[in-house]
Amino acid sequence: MVKLVRTLLRDEAGASAIEYGLIASLVSVAAIGALMQVGGSVNEMFGFVEKQMTDNAVWGG
């Protein structure tokens, strides 16, 4: 029984999986933050283009 516990304590395979999970979560948080920053700029740009198109449009000739 003691040998089994020592083997489990020395096993580092689980630690690698936890590290990869933490890295993936940090990348996800960074990506969400970047997309939120870019999203506002893109929304403003499309609003500007829409306004220009509706102000300058000639409908029905």
Stockholm file with secondary structure:
# STOCKHOLM 1.0

chainA/1-61         MVKLVRTLLRDEAGASAIEYGLIASLVSVAAIGALMQVGGSVNEMFGFVEKQMTDNAVWGG
#=GR chainA/1-61 SS CHHHHHHHHHCCHHHHHHHHHHHHHHHHHHHHHHHHHHHHHHHHHHHHHHHHHHHHCCCCC
#=GC SS_cons        CHHHHHHHHHCCHHHHHHHHHHHHHHHHHHHHHHHHHHHHHHHHHHHHHHHHHHHHCCCCC
//
